[in-house]
């Protein structure tokens, strides 16, 4: 089969490699779509969890081509998506009901062969059926939706909470929709790209602000005029430490800052401990997801999350490099790039 194959950081090619064979408890999935994530960009640049050599790709959808002899819940021909995460079930954190922090955590496309290939194998309990009305293009966005579901668990909006979200990338747009269907009293999104803000309005987000890539300083007065006490929850989904640091200025007393993005390992923000103490601010992180796929599939199937307009480019496997460059650059007309092996 053909696959994107990394020898090491920044060095990849399209290779012919053996087609994987499912073990007794595994499923073989023929990949129809695999979307590019900013995590793929970070891995390409050597700044995120990855074991090389590597086949990347963790946002996938396809059809089941074969099943192992012990698999009874999934059938050949099923249209599916795959949870890329894996846990050992035996380490300290798994034994203490915190599998997200598994000391042997694995992920397809990071520590195991991923879906930028014609086929991938997965444990049967990590494979989930897609509804007939959900396309493969939408289906491969189940993984970022699952991450957003986990984000919602961490954000935990209370009735009437005012929420400000910085960022309008693919996962940010998904998270905004989930926030809009939550207990939040209001949801505002601040981001630099006009077309993405217009899409958010189409998806039901009534309050948007166009900011620069360096932050919201230019429209801070406008935002705080509409929210004079600030926000109960401010979420940074940009991955910019400048934005994360500025976000503190928009918190109400007793407010929560949620860091919901992948940052450079050497990124730092400056805070005033006295300000945090007196105002009882809290910083909350949200990393990846674990066991959130069932709820993500449900949200997609029921239309709580609309993914139809998030796919802005579809490319063949041979143009993975082009897609990676597009994802890294971002901007107008770029949300999610889907590779079709």
N, C-alpha and C positions, 0 to 999 in steps of 0.2 A: 504494500500500500504506500501511498505518498504521504509525507508528513513534513511539517516544519521541524527542523532538527538543529538545536543549538549545540555546538561543541563547547562554547564558553560564552561569557558575557559579550554581547554585541556581534557574535559570529554565528550566523545561521545559514542554512541552505534548505532547498526542497530535496528530500531524499526518498528513495525507495527502501522501505524497511519491511520486515516480516509482519504480516497481518496477525494481530494478537488472537490467542485462543482462550475462550472463557474457561475458568476453573469451575468446579462443581457448583459453587455458590454464586457464580458471576453471570453477567449478561454481556453479550457483545452488541454494541450499538454502532450502526452506520451513521456517521455524522452528516447531517444536512446543513447545519448552521453552527458557527462558533463565533461569538462576538468578542471584539477586542476591548479590554478593560485597561484603565490607567495603570493597574497593577502589572499588566503585561509590559507596559512602557518602563515601569520601575525595574522589573526583572531584566529587561533588555539592557538597561543601564547599570545593572549590578547593585541596585539599592533596595532590594526587597528579597524576602525568603525565596530561595531557589536552589536546586541542586542540579548541577550540570555534569554530563550532557543532559539535555532536556527537550521534550516536546511540549510546547506551551499550550495554553488554552484551557479555560475553566468554566466558560459560559457556553453551554452546549444544548443542542436538541437534535434528535434523529429518530430512526426506527430500529427496533430490536431485530437483529438478524439471526442470533442464536442464543440459547440459554444453557447453563450448566445443568447436570442431571438432578441436582437438588433444588432447582428453582421451580416454584409452582405458582407464584403470584404474578409473574410477568410472562407474556407470551410473545412468540415470534410475530412480527408485524405491528406490535404496539408502537404508537407514536409517543416518545418520551423525552424527558429532560433528566439530567443527572446532577445530583448533589456531589460536588467535587471534594468535599471534606471527608476526612477519615480520622477515627479515634482508636486508641489501643484498648480502651475499656479496663485496663489494669493498673495504670499509673495512679499517683496520688490524687490528681485532679479528677480523673475519670471516676475513681472510687468515691470521691466526695461530691459527686453530682455537678461538676464543673467541666464538662467535656470540651468546651471551647478552648480551655487552657491545657489540653492534653499534652503531656511532656513528649509524646511521640506523634504529635499532630501531623497529618499528611494532607496533601492537596494535589489533585490532578492538575497538571499544568504548572506545578511549582516544585513538588518533591517526587511526583510520579508522572508517567507519560500522560499528556493532556489531549485535548480534542482539536488541535490544529492539525488534524490528520483525517484520513478517510474512516478510521474505526477507532474505538476505544472500548475497553472493558471496565466494568464497575460491579461492585457487590450489589446483589439484587435489591437490598433494602435501601440503596442510594438511588434507585431508579424510580421515577414517578411519571405516570401517564399524563398526557396532555389532552384536554378536551378537543373534540373534533373541530370546533370553531376557532381554535387557537393555532395560528400558523407556526411553522418552525422558527421563523424570524422572531416572533414574539416569545416563543418557548425558550429560546436560548437566553432570554433576559430573565428567566426565573431566578438564576443565581443572584444577580444584583437586587432583584426584588426580595429575595430571602435575606440579604444583607440589610436592606431597608427595614424589613420586618424586625430583625434583631435591633436595629437602630431605634425603632419605635419602643421596643421593650426597655431600652436604656433611657430613652427620653421620657417615657411615661407621662404624657401630658395629662394634666388634671382638667376638670370641667372649667371652662372660661380662661384657660391659660392663653396669654398672648405669645406667639412664636415668631421669631425672625430666623429665616434660613438664608445663609450666604452660599451661593453656588447653584448652577443650573446645568451641571453635567447629567449624564444619563441617570445615575443613582440619585442625584439630587432631585431630579424631576420626579422620579418614583417616590422618593421620600416625601416630597411636597404633597403628592396626591394622598399618601397615607395619612399625613398630618391633617389634610383637609377633611378626611373622613373620620377623624378622631374626636376626642373631647375638647380639643383646642377651641378657644373662643374666636381667635383670629389667626390667620397664617399669612405672613408677608415673606416675599422672596426678593433678595437683592443679588444681582448678578450683572456681568458686563455685556452679555450678548443679547441684543434686542430681539432677534428672531426666537431665541429660547424663552425670553420673557413673554413674547406674544403667544407661544405655544402653551406656556403655563396658564395664561389667561383662558385659552381655549379649554384647558383641562380643569378650569374652575377656580384657579387662584386669583382672587379679586385684587390683591394688593401687591404690586411689584415695583421695584426701584432699579433703575439702571445705574450701575456704579463702574468705576474704573477697575482694572485688574489689580491695582494696588490697595483697594479698599473703598469704603463708603464715605470718606471724608467730605466729598463734594455735595452729597445729599443727606448728610447727617442731620442738618437742621430740619429738612423736610420729613425725614423718618421720625425724629423725636417730636416734631410738631403734632404728628398723628398719634404718637404714643409717648406722651410727656413723661410718664414714669418709667419708660423703657419696656422691656419684655421679660416675661417669666422665664422663657427659654430662648437661648440664641444658639443656633447650630452652625458650625463651620463645615461645609462640604466642599471647600475649595482646595484644601491641601496647602494653602499659603499661610505661613506663620505670621505674615503681616496682617492678614485678615483675622486670623485666630486671636492675635493680640488686640486688635482694634475691637473685636466683637465684645470684649469685656465692657466697653463703654456703653453698650446698649442694654445691659442687664438691669432689671429692677433689683431692689433689695431682696435678698433671699432667692436670687435668680440662679439659673443653671446654664453653664456653658458646656455644650456638647461638641467634642472633637470627633467629627465623622468624616474622615478622609485619610489618605495615606500621605504622610509628610516625609520629607527628606530625613534620613537618620540623624543628620547634624543640625536640623532645624531647632530653634529655641525661641521661646517667647518670654517676655519680661512681665512680671506681675508684682503688685504691691501686697505683701502679706497682710499689712494693716487694713488695706481696703477690703481684702477678702474676709478678714476676721470681722470687721465692723458691719459689713453688709451680708455676712453669711453666704457668700457666693460659693458655688460648688462647680468643680470641673469634672465632667464625665466623659470617658472614652467609649467608643463603640467600634469593635474590631470584628470584621468578617461575620460569620453566622455559624450556628450549630443547631441542627434539628428544626430549622425554620422553613424547610422546603414545603411541607404540607400546607402551611398557612399561606406561603407565597403562591403556590398553585391555585389555592382557593381564591385569593385576592385577584389573580389574573382571570380565572374562569368566570368570576362573578362581576367583572368589570370595575371593581374598586380601583384597580390600577389599569390605566389605558396605555398600552405599549406600541400601538400601531404606528405612531409618527416618530418614535424614537430612533428607528433604524433609518439612517440617512445615506448610507452607502453599502453596497453589496459587492464583494470582490472575490475572485477565485483564489485558491490557495497560493498560487504563484505570485500574487500581489500582496502577500502578508506584509512585506516590508513597507509598501506604499501605505497600507492601512495603519501600520504602526506610526508612521510619520504624521499621518492625518490626525490620529488620536492624540499624539503628543502636542501638535500645534493647536488643535481645537479651533474655536472661533465660530464665525457665522457658517451655518449649514452643516456643522459637524456635531452629531450627538453620539450615536453608536454606529460603529463600522462592523458589518457582519462578513465573516469569511465563509465561503461555501466550498468545502473540499470536494 
